[in-house]
Every structure is written in C-alpha cells, then in structure tokens.
C-alpha cells in the first residue's frame, strides 16, 4: 500500500523556487513570479491576480 500523505509533496524535495522579476500589467508595480514571463502575455502581481480571480 502506498503512502500518499507524505508532507504534501509526495516525498520529493524541490528546494527553493526560482523567481523571476516582472512588471504587473494592471498596476505597473515590479513583482516576482514563479515562472519565466513570456513576451506578449500579461503578468499580474499577487494583488491584481487575486482581484481578477475573485471578481
């Protein structure tokens, strides 16, 4: 029987997440995101993303 409840990560350790600097398309604030931004795709800071997601 497998143990699927091992700390929420399945027993894998990925280490610190690589963060990339970006500028929010909504409020123009500099922010960091956990993915490499691509040209032509908007990036939103945490606050603006939450507003778009919830409203």
Buried (B, 14 or more C-beta within 10 A) or exposed (E): EEEEEEEEEEEEEEEEEEEEEBEBEBEEEEBEBEEEBEEEEEBBBEEBBEEEEEE
